[in-house]
Amino acid sequence: MELAQAALLLGAGLAAGGVNAIAGGGSLITFPALIAIGLPPIAANVSNALSVAPGYGASVLGSRADLTGQARRIRRVLPTAVLGALVGCALLLVTSRRVFDLVVPFLVLGAAATLAAQARLRGLVGHPRENSPRRAAALLHVAVFLGALYGGYFNAALGVLLVAGLALVLDETLARVSALKNVLSATIGVVTVLVYSVFGPVNWAAVAVLVPATVAGGYLGARLARRVPARVLRAVIVTFGAAVGGLLLVRALTR
């Protein structure tokens, strides 16, 4: 790997780690960078998934103050996240990427729209406070499974999807939802690392450059997210999600 290529990956990793911690979608930065240094799309996707996973762990450390009181909830949904991520990884390895590439932009755009219209949608599905414990638990597991399935297949904008789903079904501040999102993203990242490192065409040189950069960016981004007002944080997530979805749609339609 040339020095210029390593420098490109380092910069992309720092930016992606921070974006993942704050809004999600950092893979849209690292994935094109991996393509730019000459990796084939599948190898870039797999290498990218492994590269951003440690950054999620750093984001958990950076947001640990907002995880207080959520331990029981985390223990309940982690198996669901693992299952969803395994299904997503299996889909990537055995199905056509072209088909899912056409679906992904609409999933991302839908997630951004869901978060933007959160108050109105709660009027349709019921505010979390109005749901019975059984219904609330079921909705939470559905949101986590769908988000994890997506993350196991294609990591870009995973945070947008998770925040949109979790904010819709949980009666929590956006900062605490974001902290839970970081835990789930880290769990999904562990699953993708285990699966793709065995079955995927990983470029380990690129991973070795990106990992420390995404870790540093993830920690700093999580610290910054705690200082951002909820309204601003929601606007950032919605805006970034819409941009990610639009770019993915253009890329899918112009191939």
N, C-alpha and C positions, 0 to 999 in steps of 0.2 A: 504494500500500500504506500503511495506517495505521500509526502508531507502535506501537500495541498489538500489531498483527499481526507487525510486525518484531521486537518484543521476544519474542514467543512463539517465533518461528522461531530467534532467536539462542539462547535457552535450550535449545530442543529440539536444535539443532545441536551445542552443547557437550556435552550429555548423550549424544547419539548417537555422536559421535566417540569419546568415552571408552569407551562400552560396546562399540563395534565393535572397538576395539583390545584390550580385555580378554576379551570373551566372544563378540562378534558379536550381531546382532539390533538394532542401533541404529536401523535403518530403521523399526522398529515405533514409535519415538518420533517421528521426523520425518514419516513418512507421515500419521499422524493429525493432526499439526500443520498439514500442508499442506491436508488436508481441512477442518480447522477454520477456515482463513482463506478457504474458499470455492472451492478448486480442484476440478474434476471428478476422479473416481478415476483415470482413465487419465493425465490431465495431472499429477496428484499423484504417481503411480507413476514416470513418466518424469522429472519434475523432481527427485524424491527420489533416483533413481539417479545423476543428474548431481551432485547436491549432496553426497552422501556419498563420492563417488569420491576427491576430493582428500584427505579425511581418512585414507583408506587409505595414501596416499603418506606422510603425516606419521607414521603408525604404523610404516612401514618404517624411517624414520629413528630413531624412538624405540627400535626393537628390533634395530638393526643389529649390536649386540654378539653377539646370539644367531644371527646369520646367518653367522658365521665358519665356514668349511669347507663351506658349502652351495652355493657358486657353481655347481659342476658340476651338482648336482641341479636347481637353479633353471633353468639353461639348457635342460635336457632337458625339463622339464615346462611351460615357458612356452608353447610352441606348442600343447600340449594344452589349456591354460587358455584361450588365445585362441579356439581352435576351439569349445570348449564354450560360451564366452560368446556367440559369434556365433550358434550354434544357438539358445541361449536367447533372445537378442534377436529372432531371426526368429520364434520361437514366440509371443512376446508380440505381435508386430505382425500375425500372420496367423491366430491361433487364438483360440478363445473364452476369455476370462478367467474366466468362471464355472466352467468345468470344472477349470482349474488351481487356482482358489481353494479347491476342495474337496479337492484333493490336497496342497496346500502344508502345511496343518497336520500331516498325517501324516508328511510328509517331515521336518519340524522335530522332531516328537516322536520319530520314529525315530532321528534324529541324536543327540538328547539321550540316548536309551536306549542307543545304541551306545557313546557315550563312557562312560556310567555302568557298563556291563557289559563294558568293554574287556578286562579280564583273562580273563573267561570266554570271550568271543568269540575271543580269540587262541588259546584251547585248541582251538577248532573250525577256524579257518582257518589256524592255525600261527603261532607267534611270528615276528616279522620276522627274527630271527636264524636261524630254521630254514628260511627260504625260499631257494630258489636265486636268484641274481642276476636271471635272466630272469623268474621268477615275481614277485619283489619289484618289478621295474620295471613289469611289466604291472599289478599291483595298484595301484601308485602312479598310473599314468596313468588307470586307471579311476576312482579316487577323485577325482583332479583334474578330469577331464572332467565327471563327474556334478555336482560342486560348482560348476564354472564354468557349466554349463548352467542350473542352478538360479539362480545369481547373475545371469545374463543376462536371465532372465525376471522374477524377483521377488527383490529384494535382501535382504529381512528375514531375519535369522538365518543369513546366508551364512557368517559366521564359525563358528557352531555346526556347520554341516554340514561345513565344511572341516576343522576341528579333529577332529571325530569320525572322518572318513575317514582323515585323515593319521596320527592317533595309532594307528589300527588297523594300518596297514601300514608304519609307520616305527619303527625302534628308536632313538628320540630322546626327550629330555626334553620335557615339555609346553611349557616356555618356548621351546625351539627349534622345536617344531611350530607354536606360536603365531606365531613370527617368520616362518616359511615361509608360514603362512596369510595374514599381512599382505602379503607380496609377491604372492601369488596374488590376493588381494582387490583390490590396487591394479591389477594387470593386467586383471582382469575389469572394474574400474571404468573404465579407459581405453577398453576396447572399448565399454562401454555409453555413454560420453560421445560417442564418435565416431559410433555408430549412432543414438542417440536425438537428438543435436543436429541431425542431418540429417532423420530420418524421424519423430521424435516430437513431440507437442504440448508443448514445454517452456515453462514460465513462468520467464523469465530473471530477473525481479525477485526471485522467491523464491529462485532459485539463488544470486543475488548476495549475499543475506543469509545463507544457510545455509553456503556454502562456507568462509568464514573461521572460522566457529564450529566446523564439523566438523574442520577442520585443527588448530585449537588443542586441541580435545577428543581427537583421535586421537593427537597427540604426547604429551600428558599421560597418556592412558590406557595407551599402550605403555610409558612409563617406570614407571608403577605396576605393570603386569603383571610386570615383571622382579623386583619385590620381593615378590611374592605366592608363598607356598609352593605346590608343585605340587598337593598334595591340596586346598588351599583354592581354587586356580584351577580345578581340575576340578569341584569342587562348585558354584562360581559359574556356570560354563559350563552344566553340566547343569541347574541350577535355572532359570537364565534361559531356556535352550532349552525346557524344559518349560512355563514361563510363556508364552513367545512362541507355542508351538504351541497351547496351550490357548486363548489369546486369538484366534488366527487361526481356530481351529475354531469358536468361538462366533460370531465375526463372519460366517463363511461360512454357518453354519446358520441364522442369524437374518435374513439378507438376504431 
